[in-house]
Amino acid sequence: MTDTEATDTPALDTVRGKFAPYVDVKAVQGLQASHEQQLAAIDNDGKLTDDGKKAAQAALYEETTAAMNKYRAAFETEVDKATITAEKRLFGPASTDPATLMAHRDALERADNIANEKAALDAIARARYSGDDSMVRAITMRAETQGWETVLGQVEKAAPGTATRLDAYRRIPGGDPTTTNQVFAVKVPQRFLSKTGGGVNSYELRMWARK
């Protein structure tokens, strides 16, 4: 949903910076600014009746939301691509030959059965000394999902560079719907906000947009 006004704050600017590699943030902000300027122009148009302003602002909101949804969809596509690429590099098989793929599937099953951090440390030690790359990758995935930072420290010894790749993976945005909603927010016309709770009267907004 894009029904929350984007209020510029240092925190939001930081989020936008993280989103920038995956979407044209300046274009998104430009759309938001244009939308708010047009809302104000409608409010100040003395030739329009109150009903005329309602209809015009509702139509504008739906038009802007449709345009914003395209930016959001493009962002989500790019984030998905980046996530898959990063996960393949970190957790996927080292090659696509049948023997490696089979070893990797076996390693994933064994890693899924590792019950705790102590067992994971023992497993990464064995994988490191035996040169079992598939198991190292599988344990990396298990440790990352479980939050076993000590194990990931040992993974770095077994596969130098993993820490850097993990840091880049963790920086991929989009996991928090609240911040994503803020970045792609479209301001709702004041006249369509509830006078009590401030929520959006979506039914009325849609009805006026079609007048």
Buried (B, 14 or more C-beta within 10 A) or exposed (E): EBBBEBEEEEEBEEBBEBBEEBBBBEEBBEBBEEBBEBBEEBBEEEEBEEEEBBBBBBBBBBBBBEBBBEBBEEBBEBBEEBBEEBBEBBBBBBEEEEEBBEBBEEBBEBBEEBEEBEEBBEBBEEBBEEEBBBBBBBBBBBBBEBEBEEBBBBBBEBBEEBEEBBEEBEEBBBEEEEBBBBBBBBBBBEBBBEEEEEEBBEEBBEEBBEE
